[in-house]
Amino acid sequence: MKDNKRIILITGGQRSGKSSHAERLALSLSPSPVYMATAHIWDEEFACRVRRHQANRGPQWTNIEEEKWLSRHDVGGRTVLIDCCTLWLTNFFASSAEDQSVDQVLEEAKTEFDRFTSQDATFIFVTNEIGMGGVSANDVQRRFTDLLGWFNQYVASKADEVLLMVSGISVKIK
């Protein structure tokens, strides 16, 4: 069987159009893509928001809610949109032991990323660029910004294509 593995990273700031662009791209690559949502459902309001987003995407999508262990899902041969790395890493960061370093959390996330993307599939990862502004005075925020920045660099190094979204416009980086 021919290897059709492809990794696409779509990054940008908040409300830059990342998710909308990723959804359009996934639908252009497959009539029945997978939407893998990584958010933790904190309360009923957020659960309603998730159900609304699922309904808006329509029946052509296979919806999977997975907070952490993406690799336990077989997506071989599919186009899968993972939205988003920021929330996914938040789940690793929040569940890590207090004495676990950012480097340890990063290695755990990279290992899971590699395990997941070893499948023969097209992967579209959405992430945020949160380190482009000032440096936070909060230690936890600085540690998470570092973690996400290093993880984004890792994903970009593995990606076949990297797109930066600016004001709803896609700019090809790689």
Secondary structure, 3 states (H helix, E strand, C coil): CCCCCEEEEEEECCCCCHHHHHHHHHHHHCCCCEEEECCCCCCHHHHHHHHHHHHHHCCCCEEEECCCCHHHCCCCCCEEEEECHHHHHHHHHHHCCCCCCHHHHHHHHHHHHHHHCCCCCEEEEECCCCCCCCCCCCHHHHHHHHHHHHHHHHHHHHCCEEEEEECCEEEECC
